[in-house]
Amino acid sequence: MSNIFIRHATEKDLPEILDIYNDAILNTTAVYDYDPHTLEMRKQWFDTKKQQGFPVFVAEADGQVAGFSSIGPFRAWTAYKYTVENSIYVSVDHRGKGISKLLLQPLIDAAKQLGLHAIVAGIDATNDVSIALHKKFGFEEVAHFKEVGYKFDRWLDLKFLELIIRES
């Protein structure tokens, strides 16, 4: 594989972003959803990110979107406005190549530039790779919710990891 570079996503990246996200829905516990999304749903998601002022990054490898990442509201109530939740997804063909690591740092940098205080990552408790990645960047496990999701005929545990990016 040639060089991988990180850039801001554009609307033309949405079909590839959709493919990556739908693979996560259909084949992994990275997304606690059952039904694939449509291109219109991804466009609404992207437009909402832009309206909210949150970045969407893509990792491009050999002219293809190999992964994407973003931050967005953690919870809807006003007092949570300084906390965001992050998301990182990598295409099945590009996993294990360090792309998630390349996609996480720009999210942290963007959160700092936006004057945010904390980033929360909600990660399936069996996703050791993602948990280890986040811990390498200073995230700490702050919660372990037992059996809060149900997918693939089994109950799923969810871990929350948090990074405080601005000390008060």
ABEGO torsion letter per residue (X at the ends): XBBBBBBBBBAAAAAAAAAAAAAAAAABAABBBABBBBAAAAAAAAAAAAAAGBBBBBBBBGGBBABBBBBBBABABAAAAABBBBBBBBBAAABGAGAAAAAAAAAAAAAAAAGBABBBBBBBAABAAAAAAAAAAGBBBABBBBGABBBGGBBBBBBBBBBBABBX
